[in-house]
Amino acid sequence: MANEIKTDIRLIASKGGMEVDRREQKSDITMTGDSMTHAVIEVTNSGGEVLVEANELGSAGLVFLKNLDSTNYVTFGTHATDNHTVKLLAGESCLFRAANAVYGLANTAACNVEYIIIEV
């Protein structure tokens, strides 16, 4: 595997006789960029923590986030303290493509967030 990014996603839900079982979706993405970052950052409830700088992303980079806190949620968006469209409860993670800087804001108390940024 050279110059490739692979992702696997699976979603299973069942309630009240309704079931969803979306099998693994495999994506093969050609990696033209050369930058990768993997770290843990403390995100506070005062906001302004930049997880991803726009110049780290190339044209549109892949961002993996995981809320490592056991109690509090964290929100993420393109502004320091508002317009957050991603919410991760304690222990949750997500993967998305970002074209702009990504900021984090903890709900009640500071939370550690693991992040991986891959310039695509």
A tleap script that builds the chain and sets N, CA, C and O, in Angstrom:
source leaprc.protein.ff14SB
mol = sequence {
  NMET ALA ASN GLU ILE LYS THR ASP ILE ARG
  LEU ILE ALA SER LYS GLY GLY MET GLU VAL
  ASP ARG ARG GLU GLN LYS SER ASP ILE THR
  MET THR GLY ASP SER MET THR HIE ALA VAL
  ILE GLU VAL THR ASN SER GLY GLY GLU VAL
  LEU VAL GLU ALA ASN GLU LEU GLY SER ALA
  GLY LEU VAL PHE LEU LYS ASN LEU ASP SER
  THR ASN TYR VAL THR PHE GLY THR HIE ALA
  THR ASP ASN HIE THR VAL LYS LEU LEU ALA
  GLY GLU SER CYS LEU PHE ARG ALA ALA ASN
  ALA VAL TYR GLY LEU ALA ASN THR ALA ALA
  CYS ASN VAL GLU TYR ILE ILE ILE GLU CVAL
}
set mol.1.N position { 0.848 -1.175 0.000 }
set mol.1.CA position { 0.000 0.000 0.000 }
set mol.1.C position { 0.887 1.229 0.000 }
set mol.1.O position { 1.523 1.534 1.010 }
set mol.2.N position { 0.940 1.929 -1.098 }
set mol.2.CA position { 1.726 3.154 -1.185 }
set mol.2.C position { 0.822 4.297 -1.638 }
set mol.2.O position { 0.009 4.135 -2.548 }
set mol.3.N position { 0.969 5.435 -1.004 }
set mol.3.CA position { 0.193 6.620 -1.357 }
set mol.3.C position { -1.313 6.371 -1.304 }
set mol.3.O position { -2.062 6.924 -2.110 }
set mol.4.N position { -1.759 5.541 -0.360 }
set mol.4.CA position { -3.173 5.232 -0.234 }
set mol.4.C position { -3.640 5.425 1.196 }
set mol.4.O position { -2.888 5.247 2.154 }
set mol.5.N position { -4.901 5.792 1.305 }
set mol.5.CA position { -5.575 5.856 2.593 }
set mol.5.C position { -6.769 4.922 2.480 }
set mol.5.O position { -7.505 4.980 1.495 }
set mol.6.N position { -6.973 4.068 3.466 }
set mol.6.CA position { -8.121 3.173 3.483 }
set mol.6.C position { -8.967 3.480 4.707 }
set mol.6.O position { -8.434 3.697 5.795 }
set mol.7.N position { -10.287 3.501 4.533 }
set mol.7.CA position { -11.200 3.687 5.658 }
set mol.7.C position { -12.244 2.583 5.644 }
set mol.7.O position { -12.648 2.118 4.578 }
set mol.8.N position { -12.679 2.165 6.816 }
set mol.8.CA position { -13.753 1.191 6.988 }
set mol.8.C position { -14.756 1.759 7.980 }
set mol.8.O position { -14.374 2.256 9.040 }
set mol.9.N position { -16.037 1.687 7.638 }
set mol.9.CA position { -17.079 2.214 8.513 }
set mol.9.C position { -18.187 1.175 8.623 }
set mol.9.O position { -18.546 0.538 7.632 }
set mol.10.N position { -18.728 1.004 9.822 }
set mol.10.CA position { -19.858 0.100 10.008 }
set mol.10.C position { -20.826 0.709 11.009 }
set mol.10.O position { -20.414 1.232 12.045 }
set mol.11.N position { -22.111 0.639 10.697 }
set mol.11.CA position { -23.156 1.177 11.559 }
set mol.11.C position { -24.229 0.114 11.736 }
set mol.11.O position { -24.786 -0.390 10.761 }
set mol.12.N position { -24.513 -0.222 12.999 }
set mol.12.CA position { -25.553 -1.198 13.315 }
set mol.12.C position { -26.472 -0.569 14.355 }
set mol.12.O position { -26.000 -0.060 15.371 }
set mol.13.N position { -27.798 -0.600 14.109 }
set mol.13.CA position { -28.771 -0.077 15.065 }
set mol.13.C position { -30.015 -0.956 15.034 }
set mol.13.O position { -30.399 -1.474 13.986 }
set mol.14.N position { -30.643 -1.116 16.209 }
set mol.14.CA position { -31.857 -1.924 16.301 }
set mol.14.C position { -32.728 -1.383 17.419 }
set mol.14.O position { -32.273 -1.215 18.550 }
set mol.15.N position { -34.005 -1.106 17.087 }
set mol.15.CA position { -34.947 -0.645 18.104 }
set mol.15.C position { -36.361 -0.793 17.582 }
set mol.15.O position { -36.642 -0.454 16.432 }
set mol.16.N position { -37.251 -1.298 18.421 }
set mol.16.CA position { -38.662 -1.379 18.089 }
set mol.16.C position { -38.957 -2.132 16.805 }
set mol.16.O position { -39.875 -1.764 16.072 }
set mol.17.N position { -38.210 -3.162 16.524 }
set mol.17.CA position { -38.430 -3.943 15.317 }
set mol.17.C position { -37.749 -3.397 14.074 }
set mol.17.O position { -37.724 -4.065 13.040 }
set mol.18.N position { -37.203 -2.212 14.158 }
set mol.18.CA position { -36.468 -1.616 13.035 }
set mol.18.C position { -34.995 -1.951 13.197 }
set mol.18.O position { -34.455 -1.925 14.303 }
set mol.19.N position { -34.361 -2.262 12.092 }
set mol.19.CA position { -32.938 -2.562 12.123 }
set mol.19.C position { -32.212 -1.904 10.965 }
set mol.19.O position { -32.728 -1.819 9.850 }
set mol.20.N position { -31.027 -1.450 11.247 }
set mol.20.CA position { -30.114 -0.937 10.223 }
set mol.20.C position { -28.808 -1.667 10.413 }
set mol.20.O position { -28.278 -1.734 11.522 }
set mol.21.N position { -28.297 -2.204 9.349 }
set mol.21.CA position { -26.980 -2.851 9.405 }
set mol.21.C position { -26.249 -2.468 8.133 }
set mol.21.O position { -26.305 -3.169 7.123 }
set mol.22.N position { -25.573 -1.355 8.208 }
set mol.22.CA position { -24.809 -0.865 7.065 }
set mol.22.C position { -23.442 -1.512 7.147 }
set mol.22.O position { -22.630 -1.175 8.008 }
set mol.23.N position { -23.200 -2.436 6.250 }
set mol.23.CA position { -21.937 -3.169 6.249 }
set mol.23.C position { -20.772 -2.232 5.988 }
set mol.23.O position { -20.949 -1.075 5.607 }
set mol.24.N position { -19.600 -2.753 6.198 }
set mol.24.CA position { -18.397 -1.942 6.030 }
set mol.24.C position { -18.378 -1.261 4.680 }
set mol.24.O position { -18.594 -1.875 3.635 }
set mol.25.N position { -18.116 0.015 4.739 }
set mol.25.CA position { -17.929 0.803 3.531 }
set mol.25.C position { -16.432 1.022 3.409 }
set mol.25.O position { -15.823 1.646 4.277 }
set mol.26.N position { -15.848 0.527 2.365 }
set mol.26.CA position { -14.405 0.669 2.209 }
set mol.26.C position { -14.116 1.766 1.198 }
set mol.26.O position { -14.663 1.775 0.095 }
set mol.27.N position { -13.271 2.666 1.579 }
set mol.27.CA position { -12.854 3.742 0.687 }
set mol.27.C position { -11.360 3.650 0.475 }
set mol.27.O position { -10.598 3.483 1.427 }
set mol.28.N position { -10.950 3.758 -0.747 }
set mol.28.CA position { -9.533 3.849 -1.075 }
set mol.28.C position { -9.305 5.240 -1.626 }
set mol.28.O position { -9.865 5.608 -2.659 }
set mol.29.N position { -8.487 6.007 -0.943 }
set mol.29.CA position { -8.235 7.397 -1.310 }
set mol.29.C position { -6.764 7.530 -1.664 }
set mol.29.O position { -5.899 7.109 -0.896 }
set mol.30.N position { -6.479 8.103 -2.807 }
set mol.30.CA position { -5.096 8.347 -3.187 }
set mol.30.C position { -4.567 9.518 -2.379 }
set mol.30.O position { -5.184 10.582 -2.334 }
set mol.31.N position { -3.432 9.321 -1.749 }
set mol.31.CA position { -2.820 10.361 -0.918 }
set mol.31.C position { -1.764 11.092 -1.742 }
set mol.31.O position { -0.711 10.537 -2.058 }
set mol.32.N position { -2.062 12.342 -2.082 }
set mol.32.CA position { -1.102 13.139 -2.835 }
set mol.32.C position { -0.273 14.032 -1.919 }
set mol.32.O position { 0.834 14.435 -2.275 }
set mol.33.N position { -0.816 14.344 -0.721 }
set mol.33.CA position { -0.063 15.135 0.251 }
set mol.33.C position { 0.956 14.266 0.962 }
set mol.33.O position { 1.003 13.054 0.749 }
set mol.34.N position { 1.784 14.890 1.818 }
set mol.34.CA position { 2.799 14.111 2.527 }
set mol.34.C position { 2.808 14.365 4.029 }
set mol.34.O position { 3.716 13.911 4.726 }
set mol.35.N position { 1.821 15.077 4.532 }
set mol.35.CA position { 1.809 15.439 5.939 }
set mol.35.C position { 0.798 14.596 6.722 }
set mol.35.O position { -0.344 14.423 6.296 }
set mol.36.N position { 1.237 14.072 7.879 }
set mol.36.CA position { 0.359 13.353 8.803 }
set mol.36.C position { 0.713 13.781 10.218 }
set mol.36.O position { 1.889 13.905 10.561 }
set mol.37.N position { -0.311 14.006 11.043 }
set mol.37.CA position { -0.116 14.397 12.431 }
set mol.37.C position { -0.996 13.523 13.311 }
set mol.37.O position { -2.165 13.301 12.995 }
set mol.38.N position { -0.441 13.024 14.418 }
set mol.38.CA position { -1.206 12.217 15.372 }
set mol.38.C position { -0.791 12.678 16.760 }
set mol.38.O position { 0.379 12.581 17.131 }
set mol.39.N position { -1.767 13.184 17.532 }
set mol.39.CA position { -1.449 13.705 18.861 }
set mol.39.C position { -2.708 13.727 19.725 }
set mol.39.O position { -3.808 13.426 19.264 }
set mol.40.N position { -2.513 14.092 20.985 }
set mol.40.CA position { -3.617 14.317 21.911 }
set mol.40.C position { -3.512 15.759 22.380 }
set mol.40.O position { -2.430 16.230 22.731 }
set mol.41.N position { -4.658 16.466 22.382 }
set mol.41.CA position { -4.689 17.856 22.817 }
set mol.41.C position { -5.751 18.012 23.895 }
set mol.41.O position { -6.778 17.334 23.867 }
set mol.42.N position { -5.502 18.904 24.841 }
set mol.42.CA position { -6.518 19.221 25.842 }
set mol.42.C position { -7.399 20.325 25.288 }
set mol.42.O position { -6.912 21.395 24.923 }
set mol.43.N position { -8.695 20.062 25.225 }
set mol.43.CA position { -9.669 21.045 24.748 }
set mol.43.C position { -10.403 21.572 25.965 }
set mol.43.O position { -10.984 20.799 26.727 }
set mol.44.N position { -10.379 22.891 26.153 }
set mol.44.CA position { -11.005 23.497 27.332 }
set mol.44.C position { -12.429 23.945 27.026 }
set mol.44.O position { -12.878 23.909 25.880 }
set mol.45.N position { -13.129 24.369 28.078 }
set mol.45.CA position { -14.487 24.868 27.896 }
set mol.45.C position { -14.526 26.376 27.661 }
set mol.45.O position { -15.603 26.970 27.621 }
set mol.46.N position { -13.362 26.992 27.507 }
set mol.46.CA position { -13.333 28.412 27.150 }
set mol.46.C position { -13.188 28.590 25.647 }
set mol.46.O position { -13.382 29.691 25.131 }
set mol.47.N position { -12.849 27.514 24.938 }
set mol.47.CA position { -12.811 27.545 23.477 }
set mol.47.C position { -11.518 28.075 22.915 }
set mol.47.O position { -10.631 28.518 23.645 }
set mol.48.N position { -11.429 28.020 21.621 }
set mol.48.CA position { -10.285 28.558 20.925 }
set mol.48.C position { -9.181 27.568 20.631 }
set mol.48.O position { -8.196 27.928 19.987 }
set mol.49.N position { -9.313 26.305 21.091 }
set mol.49.CA position { -8.284 25.320 20.798 }
set mol.49.C position { -8.349 24.933 19.330 }
set mol.49.O position { -9.351 24.388 18.866 }
set mol.50.N position { -7.299 25.210 18.616 }
set mol.50.CA position { -7.242 24.846 17.203 }
set mol.50.C position { -6.676 23.447 17.112 }
set mol.50.O position { -5.517 23.219 17.461 }
set mol.51.N position { -7.480 22.507 16.648 }
set mol.51.CA position { -7.007 21.142 16.464 }
set mol.51.C position { -6.318 21.005 15.129 }
set mol.51.O position { -5.320 20.296 15.004 }
set mol.52.N position { -6.845 21.678 14.141 }
set mol.52.CA position { -6.337 21.559 12.787 }
set mol.52.C position { -6.163 22.955 12.206 }
set mol.52.O position { -7.116 23.734 12.172 }
set mol.53.N position { -4.973 23.273 11.755 }
set mol.53.CA position { -4.736 24.523 11.039 }
set mol.53.C position { -5.069 24.292 9.571 }
set mol.53.O position { -4.821 23.207 9.043 }
set mol.54.N position { -5.617 25.279 8.920 }
set mol.54.CA position { -6.010 25.136 7.519 }
set mol.54.C position { -4.828 24.732 6.644 }
set mol.54.O position { -5.012 23.969 5.696 }
set mol.55.N position { -3.619 25.219 6.930 }
set mol.55.CA position { -2.464 24.898 6.089 }
set mol.55.C position { -1.993 23.454 6.256 }
set mol.55.O position { -1.161 22.991 5.476 }
set mol.56.N position { -2.512 22.725 7.265 }
set mol.56.CA position { -2.155 21.319 7.443 }
set mol.56.C position { -2.979 20.400 6.550 }
set mol.56.O position { -2.675 19.213 6.432 }
set mol.57.N position { -4.018 20.939 5.921 }
set mol.57.CA position { -4.995 20.101 5.252 }
set mol.57.C position { -4.808 19.957 3.758 }
set mol.57.O position { -5.444 19.095 3.152 }
set mol.58.N position { -3.966 20.759 3.141 }
set mol.58.CA position { -3.914 20.731 1.682 }
set mol.58.C position { -5.245 21.201 1.137 }
set mol.58.O position { -5.843 22.121 1.695 }
set mol.59.N position { -5.722 20.602 0.071 }
set mol.59.CA position { -6.994 21.032 -0.500 }
set mol.59.C position { -8.175 20.588 0.357 }
set mol.59.O position { -9.144 21.333 0.498 }
set mol.60.N position { -8.113 19.410 0.920 }
set mol.60.CA position { -9.128 18.918 1.850 }
set mol.60.C position { -8.536 17.701 2.541 }
set mol.60.O position { -8.251 16.691 1.898 }
set mol.61.N position { -8.353 17.797 3.850 }
set mol.61.CA position { -7.680 16.728 4.564 }
set mol.61.C position { -8.631 15.866 5.355 }
set mol.61.O position { -9.738 16.290 5.688 }
set mol.62.N position { -8.197 14.645 5.661 }
set mol.62.CA position { -8.970 13.759 6.517 }
set mol.62.C position { -8.629 14.044 7.964 }
set mol.62.O position { -7.461 14.199 8.322 }
set mol.63.N position { -9.660 14.111 8.793 }
set mol.63.CA position { -9.492 14.386 10.211 }
set mol.63.C position { -10.212 13.297 11.005 }
set mol.63.O position { -11.408 13.076 10.815 }
set mol.64.N position { -9.489 12.622 11.886 }
set mol.64.CA position { -10.064 11.657 12.816 }
set mol.64.C position { -10.019 12.288 14.191 }
set mol.64.O position { -8.969 12.780 14.606 }
set mol.65.N position { -11.150 12.288 14.922 }
set mol.65.CA position { -11.216 12.835 16.267 }
set mol.65.C position { -11.796 11.793 17.208 }
set mol.65.O position { -12.729 11.077 16.846 }
set mol.66.N position { -11.245 11.706 18.415 }
set mol.66.CA position { -11.814 10.838 19.446 }
set mol.66.C position { -11.798 11.571 20.772 }
set mol.66.O position { -10.752 12.033 21.227 }
set mol.67.N position { -12.970 11.673 21.389 }
set mol.67.CA position { -13.090 12.284 22.702 }
set mol.67.C position { -12.641 11.260 23.734 }
set mol.67.O position { -13.311 10.243 23.917 }
set mol.68.N position { -11.535 11.500 24.406 }
set mol.68.CA position { -10.978 10.562 25.372 }
set mol.68.C position { -11.552 10.735 26.774 }
set mol.68.O position { -11.210 9.973 27.679 }
set mol.69.N position { -12.414 11.721 26.963 }
set mol.69.CA position { -13.008 11.972 28.277 }
set mol.69.C position { -14.041 10.897 28.605 }
set mol.69.O position { -14.648 10.321 27.702 }
set mol.70.N position { -14.241 10.627 29.890 }
set mol.70.CA position { -15.212 9.611 30.303 }
set mol.70.C position { -16.550 10.208 30.706 }
set mol.70.O position { -17.483 9.469 31.019 }
set mol.71.N position { -16.665 11.549 30.705 }
set mol.71.CA position { -17.894 12.190 31.171 }
set mol.71.C position { -18.431 13.260 30.225 }
set mol.71.O position { -19.618 13.251 29.900 }
set mol.72.N position { -17.590 14.170 29.785 }
set mol.72.CA position { -18.034 15.368 29.076 }
set mol.72.C position { -17.991 15.223 27.562 }
set mol.72.O position { -17.227 14.425 27.019 }
set mol.73.N position { -18.824 16.010 26.891 }
set mol.73.CA position { -18.781 16.034 25.431 }
set mol.73.C position { -17.945 17.196 24.933 }
set mol.73.O position { -17.656 18.136 25.673 }
set mol.74.N position { -17.562 17.118 23.672 }
set mol.74.CA position { -16.773 18.151 23.010 }
set mol.74.C position { -17.449 18.452 21.676 }
set mol.74.O position { -17.939 17.545 21.003 }
set mol.75.N position { -17.472 19.738 21.295 }
set mol.75.CA position { -17.990 20.107 19.978 }
set mol.75.C position { -16.852 20.643 19.125 }
set mol.75.O position { -15.844 21.128 19.640 }
set mol.76.N position { -17.030 20.549 17.803 }
set mol.76.CA position { -16.001 20.982 16.866 }
set mol.76.C position { -16.645 21.762 15.743 }
set mol.76.O position { -17.767 21.470 15.329 }
set mol.77.N position { -15.923 22.758 15.250 }
set mol.77.CA position { -16.423 23.559 14.143 }
set mol.77.C position { -15.341 24.424 13.549 }
set mol.77.O position { -14.159 24.259 13.854 }
set mol.78.N position { -15.746 25.346 12.701 }
set mol.78.CA position { -14.786 26.186 11.986 }
set mol.78.C position { -14.555 27.539 12.656 }
set mol.78.O position { -13.803 28.365 12.140 }
set mol.79.N position { -15.195 27.769 13.799 }
set mol.79.CA position { -14.964 28.982 14.583 }
set mol.79.C position { -14.608 28.576 16.009 }
set mol.79.O position { -14.930 27.468 16.439 }
set mol.80.N position { -13.952 29.460 16.735 }
set mol.80.CA position { -13.451 29.120 18.068 }
set mol.80.C position { -14.554 28.743 19.053 }
set mol.80.O position { -14.390 27.785 19.808 }
set mol.81.N position { -15.668 29.465 19.067 }
set mol.81.CA position { -16.672 29.225 20.104 }
set mol.81.C position { -18.098 29.069 19.591 }
set mol.81.O position { -19.009 28.890 20.399 }
set mol.82.N position { -18.326 29.128 18.288 }
set mol.82.CA position { -19.690 28.969 17.787 }
set mol.82.C position { -19.702 28.227 16.462 }
set mol.82.O position { -18.646 27.900 15.919 }
set mol.83.N position { -20.884 27.961 15.944 }
set mol.83.CA position { -21.069 27.258 14.672 }
set mol.83.C position { -20.446 25.865 14.677 }
set mol.83.O position { -19.916 25.412 13.662 }
set mol.84.N position { -20.511 25.197 15.812 }
set mol.84.CA position { -19.963 23.844 15.896 }
set mol.84.C position { -21.007 22.847 15.422 }
set mol.84.O position { -22.131 22.825 15.924 }
set mol.85.N position { -20.635 22.031 14.460 }
set mol.85.CA position { -21.581 21.092 13.871 }
set mol.85.C position { -21.273 19.641 14.213 }
set mol.85.O position { -22.069 18.756 13.898 }
set mol.86.N position { -20.146 19.378 14.845 }
set mol.86.CA position { -19.790 18.017 15.238 }
set mol.86.C position { -19.800 17.961 16.767 }
set mol.86.O position { -19.199 18.806 17.431 }
set mol.87.N position { -20.488 16.958 17.316 }
set mol.87.CA position { -20.549 16.780 18.774 }
set mol.87.C position { -20.160 15.343 19.081 }
set mol.87.O position { -20.765 14.401 18.570 }
set mol.88.N position { -19.142 15.185 19.922 }
set mol.88.CA position { -18.702 13.856 20.339 }
set mol.88.C position { -18.934 13.694 21.836 }
set mol.88.O position { -18.352 14.412 22.649 }
set mol.89.N position { -19.793 12.741 22.185 }
set mol.89.CA position { -19.984 12.414 23.589 }
set mol.89.C position { -18.738 11.686 24.088 }
set mol.89.O position { -17.864 11.323 23.300 }
set mol.90.N position { -18.665 11.476 25.392 }
set mol.90.CA position { -17.508 10.798 25.994 }
set mol.90.C position { -17.239 9.482 25.284 }
set mol.90.O position { -18.134 8.648 25.153 }
set mol.91.N position { -15.997 9.293 24.822 }
set mol.91.CA position { -15.580 8.054 24.181 }
set mol.91.C position { -15.906 7.937 22.704 }
set mol.91.O position { -15.451 6.988 22.065 }
set mol.92.N position { -16.674 8.860 22.131 }
set mol.92.CA position { -17.055 8.766 20.725 }
set mol.92.C position { -15.943 9.270 19.808 }
set mol.92.O position { -15.061 10.022 20.223 }
set mol.93.N position { -16.011 8.832 18.546 }
set mol.93.CA position { -15.033 9.259 17.545 }
set mol.93.C position { -15.739 9.520 16.232 }
set mol.93.O position { -16.888 9.121 16.042 }
set mol.94.N position { -15.042 10.197 15.319 }
set mol.94.CA position { -15.585 10.467 13.993 }
set mol.94.C position { -14.441 10.666 13.000 }
set mol.94.O position { -13.292 10.896 13.378 }
set mol.95.N position { -14.791 10.570 11.732 }
set mol.95.CA position { -13.844 10.771 10.640 }
set mol.95.C position { -14.535 11.623 9.594 }
set mol.95.O position { -15.654 11.311 9.188 }
set mol.96.N position { -13.889 12.695 9.148 }
set mol.96.CA position { -14.483 13.553 8.135 }
set mol.96.C position { -13.395 14.259 7.349 }
set mol.96.O position { -12.229 14.269 7.743 }
set mol.97.N position { -13.792 14.849 6.238 }
set mol.97.CA position { -12.901 15.679 5.432 }
set mol.97.C position { -13.106 17.126 5.833 }
set mol.97.O position { -14.241 17.591 5.942 }
set mol.98.N position { -12.025 17.829 6.051 }
set mol.98.CA position { -12.113 19.240 6.432 }
set mol.98.C position { -11.353 20.086 5.431 }
set mol.98.O position { -10.270 19.713 4.979 }
set mol.99.N position { -11.924 21.223 5.090 }
set mol.99.CA position { -11.278 22.137 4.171 }
set mol.99.C position { -10.831 23.421 4.871 }
set mol.99.O position { -10.166 24.264 4.269 }
set mol.100.N position { -11.199 23.561 6.141 }
set mol.100.CA position { -10.848 24.743 6.924 }
set mol.100.C position { -10.304 24.316 8.282 }
set mol.100.O position { -10.327 23.134 8.628 }
set mol.101.N position { -9.819 25.277 9.039 }
set mol.101.CA position { -9.348 24.999 10.397 }
set mol.101.C position { -10.482 24.399 11.219 }
set mol.101.O position { -11.652 24.695 10.976 }
set mol.102.N position { -10.137 23.550 12.200 }
set mol.102.CA position { -11.119 22.924 13.071 }
set mol.102.C position { -10.797 23.314 14.513 }
set mol.102.O position { -9.672 23.136 14.979 }
set mol.103.N position { -11.793 23.845 15.205 }
set mol.103.CA position { -11.652 24.270 16.599 }
set mol.103.C position { -12.445 23.339 17.505 }
set mol.103.O position { -13.448 22.760 17.087 }
set mol.104.N position { -11.994 23.197 18.749 }
set mol.104.CA position { -12.704 22.373 19.717 }
set mol.104.C position { -13.150 23.176 20.919 }
set mol.104.O position { -12.506 24.150 21.308 }
set mol.105.N position { -14.274 22.752 21.508 }
set mol.105.CA position { -14.823 23.399 22.703 }
set mol.105.C position { -15.427 22.320 23.596 }
set mol.105.O position { -16.360 21.627 23.191 }
set mol.106.N position { -14.896 22.177 24.813 }
set mol.106.CA position { -15.426 21.196 25.760 }
set mol.106.C position { -16.682 21.748 26.420 }
set mol.106.O position { -16.845 22.962 26.543 }
set mol.107.N position { -17.565 20.853 26.841 }
set mol.107.CA position { -18.834 21.257 27.431 }
set mol.107.C position { -18.666 21.848 28.819 }
set mol.107.O position { -18.960 23.025 29.025 }
set mol.108.N position { -18.199 21.057 29.777 }
set mol.108.CA position { -18.152 21.491 31.173 }
set mol.108.C position { -16.733 21.650 31.691 }
set mol.108.O position { -16.400 22.654 32.319 }
set mol.109.N position { -15.921 20.675 31.431 }
set mol.109.CA position { -14.532 20.679 31.896 }
set mol.109.C position { -13.634 20.280 30.733 }
set mol.109.O position { -14.100 19.712 29.745 }
set mol.110.N position { -12.350 20.580 30.854 }
set mol.110.CA position { -11.395 20.248 29.798 }
set mol.110.C position { -11.417 18.751 29.489 }
set mol.110.O position { -11.572 17.924 30.388 }
set mol.111.N position { -11.261 18.420 28.224 }
set mol.111.CA position { -11.254 17.031 27.759 }
set mol.111.C position { -10.030 16.801 26.885 }
set mol.111.O position { -9.623 17.686 26.132 }
set mol.112.N position { -9.450 15.624 26.982 }
set mol.112.CA position { -8.400 15.238 26.052 }
set mol.112.C position { -9.042 14.684 24.794 }
set mol.112.O position { -9.972 13.881 24.855 }
set mol.113.N position { -8.532 15.124 23.653 }
set mol.113.CA position { -9.034 14.674 22.358 }
set mol.113.C position { -7.855 14.162 21.543 }
set mol.113.O position { -6.855 14.858 21.363 }
set mol.114.N position { -7.989 12.929 21.052 }
set mol.114.CA position { -7.004 12.375 20.141 }
set mol.114.C position { -7.367 12.845 18.742 }
set mol.114.O position { -8.539 12.851 18.365 }
set mol.115.N position { -6.362 13.238 17.980 }
set mol.115.CA position { -6.649 13.607 16.591 }
set mol.115.C position { -5.573 13.098 15.658 }
set mol.115.O position { -4.396 13.005 16.005 }
set mol.116.N position { -6.027 12.770 14.454 }
set mol.116.CA position { -5.133 12.388 13.371 }
set mol.116.C position { -5.520 13.250 12.184 }
set mol.116.O position { -6.693 13.321 11.817 }
set mol.117.N position { -4.541 13.901 11.585 }
set mol.117.CA position { -4.775 14.742 10.413 }
set mol.117.C position { -3.930 14.179 9.284 }
set mol.117.O position { -2.729 13.960 9.446 }
set mol.118.N position { -4.555 13.948 8.150 }
set mol.118.CA position { -3.838 13.440 6.991 }
set mol.118.C position { -4.092 14.386 5.819 }
set mol.118.O position { -5.231 14.571 5.391 }
set mol.119.N position { -3.027 14.975 5.313 }
set mol.119.CA position { -3.134 15.841 4.144 }
set mol.119.C position { -3.378 14.939 2.932 }
set mol.119.O position { -2.554 14.085 2.602 }
set mol.120.N position { -4.513 15.142 2.281 }
set mol.120.CA position { -4.894 14.270 1.161 }
set mol.120.C position { -4.347 14.817 -0.133 }
set mol.120.O position { -4.559 14.226 -1.192 }
savepdb mol mol.pdb
quit
